[in-house]
Amino acid sequence: MDVSMMLEYGWVLIVLIGLEGILAADNAVVMAVMVKHLPEKQQKKALFYGLLGAFIFRFAALFLITFLVNVWQIQAIGAAYLIFLAAHHLIKKSGKDTEKDKKSLKNRKGSSFWMTVFKVEIADIAFAIDSMLAAVALAVTLKPTGWFHVGGIDGGQFIVMLLGGLIGVVIMRFAATSFVKLLAKYPTLETAAFLIVGWVGVKLSVFTLAHPNVSILDEHFPESLAWKMTFWVVLIGIAVGGYVISIKKSVQTKE
């Protein structure tokens, strides 16, 4: 591999790490809101299993990507699941909890650990496919090294995708813990977090609708500047707005 080729691979790896970091943050928000209702010790265990699942599913998706790229139904299920989570929380939040409901919720906290882990893993599958599809889109632009092949992917390209995925999981490890602490400090931020979860679900829906086998949206629409700008403006708006409102409510409560 000559110097110019090494620089090209290095640059794509840096871009991929940035992209994986963004996708990892999305995944981390979902994990944080899912485990928030558990006791602190169980939160840590659930996050551990969630991160382990994220690593396994990303690694599996890397080997199966040539097959998974055609299975748009998996992304559709992931999108529907995230949107459902957000809608369910908002509907529940709009109603008034009775004392009986609160006691029932308290009793369910200890017994819902494995169900919470299961839900986190379902979300991990959707994010793993999203992550690897993004990695493939970048890696295939690289000149093949000819070293070896893995599932029809050049060895050099495969290594770049693998490194990007592994670094994404490491970023997720710290991001998920930070989000859980933030939600504990500002409980009212939970609604904004669920709105972000729903918005990420919309993003996955856009990818699904633009899939060549679905073709409801133009195949290149998810990559367009207009969509990317819309997605990030809305996402940042939800995050900043939710954080400002949470701080105000926190100050009001202390007063």
C-alpha positions in Angstrom: 0.0 0.0 0.0 1.6 3.3 -1.1 1.5 6.6 0.9 -1.4 8.1 -1.0 -3.5 5.0 -0.5 -2.6 5.0 3.2 -3.7 8.6 3.5 -6.9 7.9 1.7 -7.7 5.0 4.0 -6.7 7.1 7.1 -9.0 9.9 6.0 -12.0 7.7 5.4 -11.4 6.0 8.8 -11.5 9.4 10.5 -14.7 10.4 8.7 -16.2 6.9 9.6 -15.2 7.3 13.3 -17.1 10.7 13.3 -20.1 9.1 11.7 -20.0 6.1 14.0 -19.8 8.5 16.9 -23.0 10.3 15.8 -24.8 7.0 15.3 -23.5 5.7 18.7 -24.9 8.8 20.4 -28.3 8.0 18.9 -28.1 4.4 20.2 -26.9 5.7 23.6 -29.9 8.0 24.0 -32.2 5.0 23.3 -30.4 2.8 25.8 -30.4 5.6 28.4 -34.2 6.2 28.3 -34.9 2.5 28.2 -32.9 1.7 31.4 -33.8 4.8 33.3 -36.7 3.2 35.2 -34.4 0.5 36.7 -32.6 0.7 40.0 -29.0 2.1 39.7 -27.3 -1.3 39.9 -29.6 -2.8 37.3 -29.1 0.2 35.1 -25.4 -0.5 34.9 -26.0 -4.2 34.2 -28.6 -3.4 31.5 -26.2 -1.0 29.9 -23.5 -3.6 29.9 -25.7 -6.1 28.2 -26.9 -3.4 25.8 -23.3 -2.5 24.9 -22.4 -6.2 24.5 -25.3 -6.6 22.2 -24.4 -3.5 20.2 -20.9 -5.0 19.7 -22.1 -8.4 18.7 -24.8 -7.1 16.3 -22.4 -4.7 14.7 -19.9 -7.4 14.2 -22.5 -9.8 12.8 -23.9 -7.1 10.5 -20.4 -6.5 9.2 -20.2 -10.1 7.9 -23.9 -10.3 6.8 -24.1 -6.8 5.3 -24.2 -8.0 1.7 -27.3 -10.0 2.7 -28.8 -7.4 5.1 -28.6 -4.6 2.6 -31.5 -6.2 0.8 -33.6 -6.9 3.9 -35.3 -3.5 4.2 -37.9 -5.1 6.6 -35.4 -5.2 9.4 -34.9 -1.4 9.2 -38.7 -0.9 8.9 -39.3 -2.9 12.1 -36.5 -0.9 13.9 -38.0 2.4 12.8 -41.5 1.4 13.8 -40.2 0.2 17.2 -38.5 3.5 18.0 -41.4 5.6 16.9 -43.7 3.4 19.0 -41.5 3.9 22.1 -41.6 7.7 21.7 -45.4 7.7 21.0 -46.1 5.4 24.0 -44.1 7.6 26.4 -45.8 10.8 25.2 -49.3 9.3 25.4 -48.6 8.0 28.9 -47.1 11.3 29.9 -50.1 13.2 28.8 -52.4 11.2 31.1 -52.4 11.6 34.9 -50.9 8.8 36.9 -53.1 7.6 39.7 -51.7 6.4 43.0 -52.5 2.8 42.0 -50.6 3.2 38.7 -47.6 4.6 40.6 -47.6 1.6 43.0 -48.0 -0.8 40.1 -45.0 0.8 38.3 -42.9 0.6 41.4 -43.7 -3.1 41.8 -42.8 -3.8 38.2 -39.3 -2.2 38.3 -37.5 -5.2 39.8 -39.1 -7.7 37.5 -38.7 -5.8 34.2 -34.9 -6.1 34.0 -34.7 -8.8 31.4 -37.6 -7.3 29.4 -35.7 -4.0 29.4 -32.5 -5.8 28.2 -34.5 -7.5 25.4 -36.0 -4.1 24.2 -32.5 -2.6 24.2 -31.2 -5.5 22.1 -34.0 -5.0 19.6 -33.0 -1.4 19.2 -29.4 -2.4 18.9 -30.2 -4.6 15.9 -31.7 -1.7 14.0 -28.8 0.6 14.9 -26.2 -2.1 13.9 -27.7 -2.3 10.4 -27.9 1.5 10.1 -24.2 1.8 11.3 -22.9 -0.9 8.9 -24.8 0.5 5.9 -23.2 3.9 6.5 -19.8 2.2 6.9 -20.2 0.3 3.6 -21.2 3.5 1.8 -17.9 5.0 2.8 -15.6 2.0 2.6 -16.6 1.0 -1.0 -15.3 4.4 -2.2 -11.8 3.2 -1.2 -9.5 1.5 -3.7 -9.4 -2.3 -3.0 -6.1 -3.5 -1.4 -6.4 -7.0 -2.8 -5.1 -8.5 0.5 -8.1 -10.8 1.1 -11.9 -10.8 0.9 -14.6 -11.2 3.5 -18.1 -11.8 2.3 -17.4 -10.1 -1.0 -15.8 -7.1 0.7 -12.1 -6.2 0.1 -9.9 -6.9 3.2 -8.7 -3.3 3.5 -12.2 -2.0 3.3 -13.4 -4.6 5.8 -10.7 -3.5 8.3 -11.7 0.1 8.0 -15.4 -0.8 8.6 -14.4 -3.0 11.6 -12.3 -0.3 13.2 -15.0 2.3 12.8 -17.6 0.0 14.3 -15.5 -0.9 17.3 -14.7 2.7 18.0 -18.4 3.5 17.7 -19.2 1.0 20.5 -16.5 2.5 22.7 -18.0 6.0 22.2 -21.4 4.6 23.0 -20.1 3.1 26.3 -19.3 6.6 27.6 -22.2 8.4 26.0 -24.8 6.0 27.4 -23.5 6.4 31.0 -23.4 10.2 30.6 -27.0 10.3 29.3 -28.3 8.1 32.2 -26.6 10.5 34.7 -28.1 13.5 32.8 -31.6 12.1 32.9 -31.2 11.3 36.6 -30.1 15.0 37.2 -32.9 16.5 35.0 -35.9 14.1 35.0 -38.0 16.4 32.8 -35.3 15.9 30.1 -36.8 12.4 29.6 -39.5 13.7 27.3 -37.0 15.4 25.0 -34.9 12.2 25.0 -38.0 10.2 23.8 -38.7 12.8 21.2 -35.1 12.3 19.9 -35.8 8.5 19.9 -38.9 9.1 17.8 -37.0 11.4 15.5 -34.2 8.8 15.0 -37.1 6.4 14.2 -38.2 8.8 11.5 -34.6 8.8 10.1 -34.7 5.0 9.9 -38.1 5.2 8.2 -36.7 7.6 5.6 -33.9 5.1 4.8 -36.5 2.3 4.6 -38.8 4.3 2.2 -35.8 5.1 0.0 -34.7 1.5 -0.2 -34.5 0.3 -3.9 -37.0 -2.5 -3.1 -39.5 0.0 -1.7 -38.8 3.2 -3.7 -41.4 5.4 -2.1 -38.7 8.1 -1.7 -35.8 8.7 -4.1 -33.0 6.3 -3.4 -30.5 9.2 -2.9 -32.9 11.3 -0.7 -31.4 10.1 2.7 -28.0 11.3 1.4 -29.3 14.7 0.3 -28.2 18.0 1.9 -31.8 19.0 2.4 -32.7 15.9 4.5 -29.4 15.9 6.5 -29.9 19.6 7.4 -33.5 19.0 8.3 -32.6 16.0 10.5 -29.8 17.8 12.4 -31.7 21.1 12.8 -34.7 19.3 14.4 -32.5 17.0 16.5 -30.4 19.9 17.9 -33.6 21.9 18.4 -35.2 19.1 20.5 -32.0 18.6 22.5 -31.3 22.3 23.2 -35.0 23.1 23.9 -35.4 20.1 26.2 -32.3 21.0 28.1 -33.3 24.6 28.6 -36.8 23.7 29.8 -35.3 21.1 32.1 -32.9 23.6 33.7 -35.8 26.1 34.2 -38.0 23.5 35.8 -35.1 22.3 38.0 -34.5 25.9 39.2 -38.3 26.4 39.9 -38.4 23.2 41.9 -35.5 24.3 44.1 -37.2 27.7 44.7 
